Amino acid sequence: MATLTIRNVDDVTKRLLRIRAAQHGVSMEEEVRRILRQELSRAGSSQFPFGQHLLSRFAESTSKEFALPARQVPRTPPSWDEPI
């Protein structure tokens, strides 16, 4: 198991975490583990890949006339091992 230290947590956040942990009958440390587990599992179950998520998020902000430039094949990098 890994150990994680979180610094600079403001007093209000710490107090709210302590209250939430008490409501669930667990330690603050366990409550943080639960929150992380819940949020990360929710993020992992996203319907779209990240690019699709961004596209749907900003679709209304873009112009319909906007066209992506054509992709080009990248050039071959120079070989520094061959003599000149």
Backbone as XML, in Angstrom:
<?xml version="1.0"?>
<chain id="A" units="angstrom">
  <residue number="1" name="MET">
    <atom name="N" x="0.837" y="-1.187" z="0.000"/>
    <atom name="CA" x="0.000" y="0.000" z="0.000"/>
    <atom name="C" x="0.878" y="1.245" z="0.000"/>
  </residue>
  <residue number="2" name="ALA">
    <atom name="N" x="0.452" y="2.221" z="-0.757"/>
    <atom name="CA" x="1.182" y="3.482" z="-0.845"/>
    <atom name="C" x="0.707" y="4.432" z="0.252"/>
  </residue>
  <residue number="3" name="THR">
    <atom name="N" x="1.563" y="5.376" z="0.579"/>
    <atom name="CA" x="1.233" y="6.409" z="1.553"/>
    <atom name="C" x="1.147" y="7.732" z="0.820"/>
  </residue>
  <residue number="4" name="LEU">
    <atom name="N" x="0.134" y="8.518" z="1.114"/>
    <atom name="CA" x="-0.088" y="9.796" z="0.466"/>
    <atom name="C" x="-0.213" y="10.868" z="1.539"/>
  </residue>
  <residue number="5" name="THR">
    <atom name="N" x="0.568" y="11.921" z="1.415"/>
    <atom name="CA" x="0.497" y="13.043" z="2.349"/>
    <atom name="C" x="-0.054" y="14.244" z="1.600"/>
  </residue>
  <residue number="6" name="ILE">
    <atom name="N" x="-1.072" y="14.871" z="2.156"/>
    <atom name="CA" x="-1.667" y="16.050" z="1.527"/>
    <atom name="C" x="-1.410" y="17.240" z="2.440"/>
  </residue>
  <residue number="7" name="ARG">
    <atom name="N" x="-0.711" y="18.215" z="1.914"/>
    <atom name="CA" x="-0.370" y="19.411" z="2.698"/>
    <atom name="C" x="-1.265" y="20.575" z="2.294"/>
  </residue>
  <residue number="8" name="ASN">
    <atom name="N" x="-1.264" y="21.583" z="3.121"/>
    <atom name="CA" x="-1.941" y="22.857" z="2.858"/>
    <atom name="C" x="-3.443" y="22.701" z="2.635"/>
  </residue>
  <residue number="9" name="VAL">
    <atom name="N" x="-4.083" y="21.873" z="3.430"/>
    <atom name="CA" x="-5.537" y="21.749" z="3.396"/>
    <atom name="C" x="-6.095" y="22.836" z="4.307"/>
  </residue>
  <residue number="10" name="ASP">
    <atom name="N" x="-6.963" y="23.661" z="3.758"/>
    <atom name="CA" x="-7.470" y="24.764" z="4.570"/>
    <atom name="C" x="-8.369" y="24.239" z="5.693"/>
  </residue>
  <residue number="11" name="ASP">
    <atom name="N" x="-8.539" y="25.051" z="6.715"/>
    <atom name="CA" x="-9.281" y="24.646" z="7.916"/>
    <atom name="C" x="-10.731" y="24.295" z="7.630"/>
  </residue>
  <residue number="12" name="VAL">
    <atom name="N" x="-11.361" y="25.017" z="6.715"/>
    <atom name="CA" x="-12.765" y="24.747" z="6.399"/>
    <atom name="C" x="-12.904" y="23.362" z="5.764"/>
  </residue>
  <residue number="13" name="THR">
    <atom name="N" x="-12.026" y="23.034" z="4.820"/>
    <atom name="CA" x="-12.064" y="21.728" z="4.168"/>
    <atom name="C" x="-11.818" y="20.618" z="5.171"/>
  </residue>
  <residue number="14" name="LYS">
    <atom name="N" x="-10.866" y="20.826" z="6.053"/>
    <atom name="CA" x="-10.569" y="19.815" z="7.070"/>
    <atom name="C" x="-11.762" y="19.612" z="7.999"/>
  </residue>
  <residue number="15" name="ARG">
    <atom name="N" x="-12.404" y="20.692" z="8.389"/>
    <atom name="CA" x="-13.566" y="20.597" z="9.275"/>
    <atom name="C" x="-14.716" y="19.860" z="8.583"/>
  </residue>
  <residue number="16" name="LEU">
    <atom name="N" x="-14.958" y="20.194" z="7.313"/>
    <atom name="CA" x="-16.025" y="19.525" z="6.565"/>
    <atom name="C" x="-15.723" y="18.036" z="6.376"/>
  </residue>
  <residue number="17" name="LEU">
    <atom name="N" x="-14.461" y="17.712" z="6.164"/>
    <atom name="CA" x="-14.068" y="16.311" z="6.028"/>
    <atom name="C" x="-14.263" y="15.567" z="7.341"/>
  </residue>
  <residue number="18" name="ARG">
    <atom name="N" x="-13.911" y="16.210" z="8.443"/>
    <atom name="CA" x="-14.086" y="15.591" z="9.761"/>
    <atom name="C" x="-15.571" y="15.339" z="10.045"/>
  </residue>
  <residue number="19" name="ILE">
    <atom name="N" x="-16.430" y="16.297" z="9.689"/>
    <atom name="CA" x="-17.870" y="16.141" z="9.892"/>
    <atom name="C" x="-18.418" y="15.013" z="9.011"/>
  </residue>
  <residue number="20" name="ARG">
    <atom name="N" x="-18.005" y="15.004" z="7.748"/>
    <atom name="CA" x="-18.480" y="13.956" z="6.828"/>
    <atom name="C" x="-18.036" y="12.569" z="7.285"/>
  </residue>
  <residue number="21" name="ALA">
    <atom name="N" x="-16.802" y="12.465" z="7.760"/>
    <atom name="CA" x="-16.296" y="11.180" z="8.256"/>
    <atom name="C" x="-17.094" y="10.738" z="9.485"/>
  </residue>
  <residue number="22" name="ALA">
    <atom name="N" x="-17.408" y="11.676" z="10.369"/>
    <atom name="CA" x="-18.188" y="11.339" z="11.560"/>
    <atom name="C" x="-19.593" y="10.884" z="11.186"/>
  </residue>
  <residue number="23" name="GLN">
    <atom name="N" x="-20.178" y="11.516" z="10.186"/>
    <atom name="CA" x="-21.513" y="11.117" z="9.739"/>
    <atom name="C" x="-21.514" y="9.690" z="9.197"/>
  </residue>
  <residue number="24" name="HIS">
    <atom name="N" x="-20.405" y="9.284" z="8.573"/>
    <atom name="CA" x="-20.293" y="7.932" z="8.021"/>
    <atom name="C" x="-19.690" y="6.944" z="9.026"/>
  </residue>
  <residue number="25" name="GLY">
    <atom name="N" x="-19.294" y="7.438" z="10.183"/>
    <atom name="CA" x="-18.750" y="6.571" z="11.229"/>
    <atom name="C" x="-17.377" y="6.001" z="10.912"/>
  </residue>
  <residue number="26" name="VAL">
    <atom name="N" x="-16.573" y="6.771" z="10.181"/>
    <atom name="CA" x="-15.225" y="6.315" z="9.835"/>
    <atom name="C" x="-14.219" y="7.419" z="10.154"/>
  </residue>
  <residue number="27" name="SER">
    <atom name="N" x="-12.962" y="7.076" z="10.058"/>
    <atom name="CA" x="-11.913" y="8.074" z="10.290"/>
    <atom name="C" x="-11.824" y="9.020" z="9.096"/>
  </residue>
  <residue number="28" name="MET">
    <atom name="N" x="-11.168" y="10.149" z="9.306"/>
    <atom name="CA" x="-10.966" y="11.089" z="8.211"/>
    <atom name="C" x="-10.163" y="10.427" z="7.095"/>
  </residue>
  <residue number="29" name="GLU">
    <atom name="N" x="-9.194" y="9.638" z="7.471"/>
    <atom name="CA" x="-8.355" y="8.951" z="6.494"/>
    <atom name="C" x="-9.193" y="8.006" z="5.628"/>
  </residue>
  <residue number="30" name="GLU">
    <atom name="N" x="-10.082" y="7.242" z="6.252"/>
    <atom name="CA" x="-10.946" y="6.328" z="5.500"/>
    <atom name="C" x="-11.915" y="7.099" z="4.619"/>
  </residue>
  <residue number="31" name="GLU">
    <atom name="N" x="-12.408" y="8.213" z="5.113"/>
    <atom name="CA" x="-13.327" y="9.027" z="4.311"/>
    <atom name="C" x="-12.638" y="9.551" z="3.058"/>
  </residue>
  <residue number="32" name="VAL">
    <atom name="N" x="-11.393" y="9.981" z="3.190"/>
    <atom name="CA" x="-10.636" y="10.452" z="2.026"/>
    <atom name="C" x="-10.449" y="9.310" z="1.027"/>
  </residue>
  <residue number="33" name="ARG">
    <atom name="N" x="-10.132" y="8.107" z="1.517"/>
    <atom name="CA" x="-9.987" y="6.954" z="0.625"/>
    <atom name="C" x="-11.282" y="6.687" z="-0.119"/>
  </residue>
  <residue number="34" name="ARG">
    <atom name="N" x="-12.410" y="6.772" z="0.563"/>
    <atom name="CA" x="-13.709" y="6.535" z="-0.071"/>
    <atom name="C" x="-14.007" y="7.579" z="-1.131"/>
  </residue>
  <residue number="35" name="ILE">
    <atom name="N" x="-13.732" y="8.836" z="-0.794"/>
    <atom name="CA" x="-13.977" y="9.923" z="-1.754"/>
    <atom name="C" x="-13.121" y="9.730" z="-2.999"/>
  </residue>
  <residue number="36" name="LEU">
    <atom name="N" x="-11.852" y="9.451" z="-2.804"/>
    <atom name="CA" x="-10.957" y="9.238" z="-3.946"/>
    <atom name="C" x="-11.415" y="8.056" z="-4.789"/>
  </residue>
  <residue number="37" name="ARG">
    <atom name="N" x="-11.733" y="6.957" z="-4.133"/>
    <atom name="CA" x="-12.177" y="5.757" z="-4.851"/>
    <atom name="C" x="-13.431" y="6.051" z="-5.671"/>
  </residue>
  <residue number="38" name="GLN">
    <atom name="N" x="-14.396" y="6.733" z="-5.055"/>
    <atom name="CA" x="-15.657" y="7.046" z="-5.724"/>
    <atom name="C" x="-15.440" y="7.974" z="-6.921"/>
  </residue>
  <residue number="39" name="GLU">
    <atom name="N" x="-14.689" y="9.031" z="-6.715"/>
    <atom name="CA" x="-14.482" y="10.005" z="-7.783"/>
    <atom name="C" x="-13.664" y="9.431" z="-8.930"/>
  </residue>
  <residue number="40" name="LEU">
    <atom name="N" x="-12.654" y="8.650" z="-8.610"/>
    <atom name="CA" x="-11.816" y="8.091" z="-9.671"/>
    <atom name="C" x="-12.541" y="6.994" z="-10.435"/>
  </residue>
  <residue number="41" name="SER">
    <atom name="N" x="-13.397" y="6.247" z="-9.788"/>
    <atom name="CA" x="-14.156" y="5.227" z="-10.515"/>
    <atom name="C" x="-15.198" y="5.888" z="-11.405"/>
  </residue>
  <residue number="42" name="ARG">
    <atom name="N" x="-15.745" y="6.998" z="-10.972"/>
    <atom name="CA" x="-16.705" y="7.740" z="-11.791"/>
    <atom name="C" x="-16.009" y="8.325" z="-13.015"/>
  </residue>
  <residue number="43" name="ALA">
    <atom name="N" x="-14.816" y="8.871" z="-12.826"/>
    <atom name="CA" x="-14.068" y="9.445" z="-13.940"/>
    <atom name="C" x="-13.650" y="8.370" z="-14.932"/>
  </residue>
  <residue number="44" name="GLY">
    <atom name="N" x="-13.358" y="7.170" z="-14.446"/>
    <atom name="CA" x="-12.937" y="6.090" z="-15.327"/>
    <atom name="C" x="-14.072" y="5.493" z="-16.125"/>
  </residue>
  <residue number="45" name="SER">
    <atom name="N" x="-15.301" y="5.723" z="-15.706"/>
    <atom name="CA" x="-16.442" y="5.153" z="-16.406"/>
    <atom name="C" x="-17.042" y="6.140" z="-17.399"/>
  </residue>
  <residue number="46" name="SER">
    <atom name="N" x="-16.251" y="7.093" z="-17.820"/>
    <atom name="CA" x="-16.711" y="8.083" z="-18.786"/>
    <atom name="C" x="-17.115" y="7.404" z="-20.083"/>
  </residue>
  <residue number="47" name="GLN">
    <atom name="N" x="-18.162" y="7.913" z="-20.715"/>
    <atom name="CA" x="-18.653" y="7.330" z="-21.956"/>
    <atom name="C" x="-17.713" y="7.609" z="-23.125"/>
  </residue>
  <residue number="48" name="PHE">
    <atom name="N" x="-17.080" y="8.750" z="-23.132"/>
    <atom name="CA" x="-16.277" y="9.171" z="-24.266"/>
    <atom name="C" x="-14.802" y="9.235" z="-23.894"/>
  </residue>
  <residue number="49" name="PRO">
    <atom name="N" x="-13.939" y="9.041" z="-24.882"/>
    <atom name="CA" x="-12.529" y="9.360" z="-24.646"/>
    <atom name="C" x="-12.401" y="10.860" z="-24.372"/>
  </residue>
  <residue number="50" name="PHE">
    <atom name="N" x="-11.279" y="11.257" z="-23.837"/>
    <atom name="CA" x="-11.107" y="12.646" z="-23.411"/>
    <atom name="C" x="-11.318" y="13.635" z="-24.560"/>
  </residue>
  <residue number="51" name="GLY">
    <atom name="N" x="-10.796" y="13.330" z="-25.739"/>
    <atom name="CA" x="-10.955" y="14.221" z="-26.895"/>
    <atom name="C" x="-12.416" y="14.409" z="-27.254"/>
  </residue>
  <residue number="52" name="GLN">
    <atom name="N" x="-13.201" y="13.340" z="-27.218"/>
    <atom name="CA" x="-14.624" y="13.431" z="-27.508"/>
    <atom name="C" x="-15.341" y="14.260" z="-26.443"/>
  </residue>
  <residue number="53" name="HIS">
    <atom name="N" x="-14.902" y="14.112" z="-25.198"/>
    <atom name="CA" x="-15.485" y="14.902" z="-24.119"/>
    <atom name="C" x="-15.243" y="16.391" z="-24.359"/>
  </residue>
  <residue number="54" name="LEU">
    <atom name="N" x="-14.021" y="16.758" z="-24.743"/>
    <atom name="CA" x="-13.714" y="18.163" z="-25.022"/>
    <atom name="C" x="-14.520" y="18.670" z="-26.207"/>
  </residue>
  <residue number="55" name="LEU">
    <atom name="N" x="-14.626" y="17.854" z="-27.242"/>
    <atom name="CA" x="-15.388" y="18.252" z="-28.414"/>
    <atom name="C" x="-16.841" y="18.530" z="-28.059"/>
  </residue>
  <residue number="56" name="SER">
    <atom name="N" x="-17.449" y="17.641" z="-27.295"/>
    <atom name="CA" x="-18.839" y="17.858" z="-26.912"/>
    <atom name="C" x="-18.985" y="19.041" z="-25.960"/>
  </residue>
  <residue number="57" name="ARG">
    <atom name="N" x="-17.998" y="19.243" z="-25.112"/>
    <atom name="CA" x="-18.047" y="20.333" z="-24.134"/>
    <atom name="C" x="-17.997" y="21.700" z="-24.808"/>
  </residue>
  <residue number="58" name="PHE">
    <atom name="N" x="-17.156" y="21.831" z="-25.848"/>
    <atom name="CA" x="-16.948" y="23.134" z="-26.480"/>
    <atom name="C" x="-17.592" y="23.231" z="-27.860"/>
  </residue>
  <residue number="59" name="ALA">
    <atom name="N" x="-18.482" y="22.316" z="-28.199"/>
    <atom name="CA" x="-19.107" y="22.310" z="-29.526"/>
    <atom name="C" x="-19.859" y="23.607" z="-29.795"/>
  </residue>
  <residue number="60" name="GLU">
    <atom name="N" x="-20.539" y="24.153" z="-28.810"/>
    <atom name="CA" x="-21.317" y="25.375" z="-29.010"/>
    <atom name="C" x="-20.432" y="26.617" z="-29.137"/>
  </residue>
  <residue number="61" name="SER">
    <atom name="N" x="-19.192" y="26.529" z="-28.684"/>
    <atom name="CA" x="-18.297" y="27.682" z="-28.703"/>
    <atom name="C" x="-17.541" y="27.810" z="-30.018"/>
  </residue>
  <residue number="62" name="THR">
    <atom name="N" x="-17.549" y="26.790" z="-30.844"/>
    <atom name="CA" x="-16.768" y="26.820" z="-32.077"/>
    <atom name="C" x="-17.628" y="27.259" z="-33.243"/>
  </residue>
  <residue number="63" name="SER">
    <atom name="N" x="-16.975" y="27.768" z="-34.248"/>
    <atom name="CA" x="-17.648" y="28.189" z="-35.463"/>
    <atom name="C" x="-17.871" y="26.987" z="-36.366"/>
  </residue>
  <residue number="64" name="LYS">
    <atom name="N" x="-18.980" y="26.981" z="-37.078"/>
    <atom name="CA" x="-19.274" y="25.889" z="-38.010"/>
    <atom name="C" x="-18.317" y="25.919" z="-39.202"/>
  </residue>
  <residue number="65" name="GLU">
    <atom name="N" x="-17.751" y="27.080" z="-39.514"/>
    <atom name="CA" x="-16.843" y="27.204" z="-40.643"/>
    <atom name="C" x="-15.424" y="26.725" z="-40.313"/>
  </residue>
  <residue number="66" name="PHE">
    <atom name="N" x="-15.155" y="26.477" z="-39.060"/>
    <atom name="CA" x="-13.816" y="26.056" z="-38.652"/>
    <atom name="C" x="-13.507" y="24.681" z="-39.236"/>
  </residue>
  <residue number="67" name="ALA">
    <atom name="N" x="-12.383" y="24.597" z="-39.912"/>
    <atom name="CA" x="-11.965" y="23.316" z="-40.489"/>
    <atom name="C" x="-10.566" y="22.989" z="-39.981"/>
  </residue>
  <residue number="68" name="LEU">
    <atom name="N" x="-10.376" y="21.768" z="-39.617"/>
    <atom name="CA" x="-9.056" y="21.350" z="-39.168"/>
    <atom name="C" x="-8.101" y="21.317" z="-40.349"/>
  </residue>
  <residue number="69" name="PRO">
    <atom name="N" x="-6.861" y="21.765" z="-40.185"/>
    <atom name="CA" x="-5.900" y="21.683" z="-41.281"/>
    <atom name="C" x="-5.579" y="20.222" z="-41.590"/>
  </residue>
  <residue number="70" name="ALA">
    <atom name="N" x="-5.221" y="19.971" z="-42.848"/>
    <atom name="CA" x="-4.880" y="18.609" z="-43.250"/>
    <atom name="C" x="-3.611" y="18.167" z="-42.527"/>
  </residue>
  <residue number="71" name="ARG">
    <atom name="N" x="-3.598" y="16.916" z="-42.153"/>
    <atom name="CA" x="-2.413" y="16.370" z="-41.489"/>
    <atom name="C" x="-1.344" y="16.073" z="-42.512"/>
  </residue>
  <residue number="72" name="GLN">
    <atom name="N" x="-0.109" y="16.216" z="-42.093"/>
    <atom name="CA" x="1.021" y="15.907" z="-42.957"/>
    <atom name="C" x="1.813" y="14.776" z="-42.334"/>
  </residue>
  <residue number="73" name="VAL">
    <atom name="N" x="2.459" y="14.001" z="-43.201"/>
    <atom name="CA" x="3.313" y="12.931" z="-42.706"/>
    <atom name="C" x="4.543" y="13.584" z="-42.087"/>
  </residue>
  <residue number="74" name="PRO">
    <atom name="N" x="4.903" y="13.215" z="-40.867"/>
    <atom name="CA" x="6.077" y="13.840" z="-40.251"/>
    <atom name="C" x="7.351" y="13.483" z="-41.022"/>
  </residue>
  <residue number="75" name="ARG">
    <atom name="N" x="8.291" y="14.410" z="-41.038"/>
    <atom name="CA" x="9.538" y="14.151" z="-41.753"/>
    <atom name="C" x="10.365" y="13.120" z="-41.008"/>
  </residue>
  <residue number="76" name="THR">
    <atom name="N" x="11.252" y="12.487" z="-41.719"/>
    <atom name="CA" x="12.129" y="11.497" z="-41.111"/>
    <atom name="C" x="13.210" y="12.234" z="-40.326"/>
  </residue>
  <residue number="77" name="PRO">
    <atom name="N" x="13.408" y="11.885" z="-39.069"/>
    <atom name="CA" x="14.430" y="12.574" z="-38.289"/>
    <atom name="C" x="15.825" y="12.227" z="-38.807"/>
  </residue>
  <residue number="78" name="PRO">
    <atom name="N" x="16.766" y="13.147" z="-38.654"/>
    <atom name="CA" x="18.128" y="12.857" z="-39.129"/>
    <atom name="C" x="18.775" y="11.743" z="-38.309"/>
  </residue>
  <residue number="79" name="SER">
    <atom name="N" x="19.634" y="11.015" z="-38.942"/>
    <atom name="CA" x="20.383" y="9.968" z="-38.245"/>
    <atom name="C" x="21.745" y="10.517" z="-37.888"/>
  </residue>
  <residue number="80" name="TRP">
    <atom name="N" x="22.038" y="10.599" z="-36.628"/>
    <atom name="CA" x="23.296" y="11.168" z="-36.175"/>
    <atom name="C" x="24.407" y="10.136" z="-36.117"/>
  </residue>
  <residue number="81" name="ASP">
    <atom name="N" x="24.074" y="8.889" z="-36.386"/>
    <atom name="CA" x="25.069" y="7.819" z="-36.319"/>
    <atom name="C" x="25.829" y="7.622" z="-37.633"/>
  </residue>
  <residue number="82" name="GLU">
    <atom name="N" x="25.279" y="8.107" z="-38.753"/>
    <atom name="CA" x="25.925" y="7.934" z="-40.045"/>
    <atom name="C" x="26.968" y="9.020" z="-40.274"/>
  </residue>
  <residue number="83" name="PRO">
    <atom name="N" x="28.111" y="8.653" z="-40.889"/>
    <atom name="CA" x="29.131" y="9.692" z="-41.188"/>
    <atom name="C" x="28.647" y="10.607" z="-42.305"/>
  </residue>
  <residue number="84" name="ILE">
    <atom name="N" x="29.151" y="11.812" z="-42.331"/>
    <atom name="CA" x="28.746" y="12.818" z="-43.328"/>
    <atom name="C" x="29.330" y="12.508" z="-44.666"/>
  </residue>
</chain>
